[in-house]
Amino acid sequence: MKSQFRPLIVIFAVLTVITGLVYPAVMTAFGQAAFHHQANGSLVEVDGKVVGSSLIGQQFDAPQYFWGRLSATSPMPYNATGSGASNLGPTNPALADELKGRIDALKAAGTDVSQPIPADLVTSSGSGLDPEISPAAAAYQVARVAQARHLSANDVQALVDRYTKGRQFGLFGEPRVNVLELNLALDGKEVS
């Protein structure tokens, strides 16, 4: 019996060291060397101060800012520790209430809601953390933001176009606009 336990304990100890210490240390070192910015949270800095992350959305609800996707995280919006969807189905009255609330917020902010509203402006994302919106959702908000900032719609649209990112490697995903970066550019802040 004793002869059977010794190999088990040795294998357990070796695998614990490899998978619990060596592998995480190697991956951490590789991440810091090859992907330093991403491994440290993709933090966005303005004037040496961290103002957010390019990977996690933030709450913007003032009319002079572009608004991102709704967040269903709790206890507060865009809570990275509580990432998850609302899981509201199309027949759930709470989803209809959420949509109505966002449409009412768009109306109250002076947005013309007579045109079809892009889905990503009135629905929450699967993670609840999306930092980006579609170019259509950004274009839908241009008139409101331009009016609130006393700018021409063409100038605001040019800024949206400048901050629109294409498909990953030209193939994957959809074009998108990072809301935090766009709003910082509207404020004239230099992002580092």
N, C-alpha and C positions, 0 to 999 in steps of 0.2 A: 504494500500500500504506500509506504514511504517513497518508494522509487517512482511512483506515478505522480506524486505531488510536487516533487522537485522540478521536473520539466515544466509543469503547469505554472508554477510560481516564477520560474525564469522567463518563460514566454510572456507572462502577464507583465513582469517588470520591464522587459525589453520593449514590448509594444506600448506600454505606458510612457516610457521615455521617448520613443520615436514619435508616437502620435500626440502625446500630451506636451512635449517640450521641444523636440527637434523640429518637427514639421511646422508648428506655429511660429517658432523663431525664424526659420528660413523664409516662410511666407511673409512675415512682418518685415524682415530685412529686404526682401525682394520688392514688396509693395512700397516701402519707403524709398528705395533706390529708383525703381522704374516708374512708379505712379505716385509720387510724393503728394501732389495736390489732392488727388482723389482719395488716397489712403488717410488723409487728415480731414476728410469731411467736405472737400470742395468749398471751403469757406470763401466768402466774398468780403473783401476789405475795402473800406473807403477812408482815406486819410489815416491809415494805420489802425482803424477800428473795425472789428468784425461786425457786419450788418446782416449776415445771413449765410445761407448755403445755396449754391446753384443747383443742388439736388433736392431741396425740400422747399415747398411753397411757403408763402407767408400770407397773412391776412391783409388785404388792401380793400378798403371799402369807401374811401373818400372819392368824390367824383373826379378829382384831378389825376387820379391814378388808374392804370389798367388793372382790372380785376382778374384773378386766376380762377381755377376750378374750385368748386366748393369742397370743403373737407368734412368728412364724416367722423373724424377721430374725436375721441373724448379724453379728458374732460374739456379740452380746448381745441380749436382748429389747428391743423398742421402739427399735431403732437406726434413726433417721431417715435416715441415709446408706445404709442397706442395706434400704430398704423393698421388700417383696415377699412374695408368698405362698409357701407350701411346695410348692404344686402337687401335693399328694398326692391321688391318685384314690381312689375308694371301694374298689377292690380292692387297694390298696397296704397291706401289713402295717404299715408305719410309721405310717399314719393310725390304724389300730386300736390300736397301741401308744400313740400320742399321746392318744387318747380314754381308754384304760384308765388312763394315768398321771394325767390330770386327774381322772377319777372317783375314783381312789385318793387323790389329794390332797384332794378334797372330803370323802371318808370320814374321812381322818386328821384333818381340821380339825373334825370333829364335825357335818358336814352330813348330814341325813337324805337318803340317795340312793334311798330306796324310791319316791319320786315321779319322774315324768319330768323329766329334766334339760334345761333350755333349751339349745339347740344352741350359742348364743354363749358358754356357759361351758366347753364342751369342745372347740371347734374354733377354729382360728386364722383371722384375717381375711384378706382379699385383700391388704391393704397391710401387715399386721403391725403397724399403728400405731394401731388403733382406740382412741379414748379413752372410748368409750361402750358401754354394754350395754343390752339391752332391759329394760323394766320387769319382765318376767317373770323375767329372770336376776337382777335386784336383789331381787325378792320372794323368790326361791328361797333367797337368802343371808341374809334378815332374821333368821331364828331363830339361825343360827350367830353372826352379828355381835352380836345382842342378848345372847346367852348369854356371849360372850367379854367383852363390855363391862359386863355386869351391868345391862343396861337392859331395859325392857319391849319386847316385840316390836312393840307398838302405837306406841311412841315412835320406834323405828327405822323402821317402815313409814311413819310420818308424815313423817319426814325424806326418805325415798325419794320419797314423793309430792311433796314440796316441790321436789325437784331433778329431777323428771321433766319433760322438755321435750316439747312436742307436735310434730306434723308441721310442717315448714317451710311457712309461709304457710297453714297449715291443710290443705294438699294433698299435699305431697311428703315422701317418706320415711316413717319409722315413729317412734313415740314412743321416747325414749331417755333414758338417765341418764348424765351425765358422772361417771366413777368417781373421778377426782381431786377434783373439787369436792365430791362426796358424802363422801368420806373426810376431807377437810379440815373439812367441817361436823361430822362425827362427833367430830373432835378439838377442836371448838370454836374453830377458827381462822377469822379474818375474812379473806376473800379480797378483794383489791383488783385 
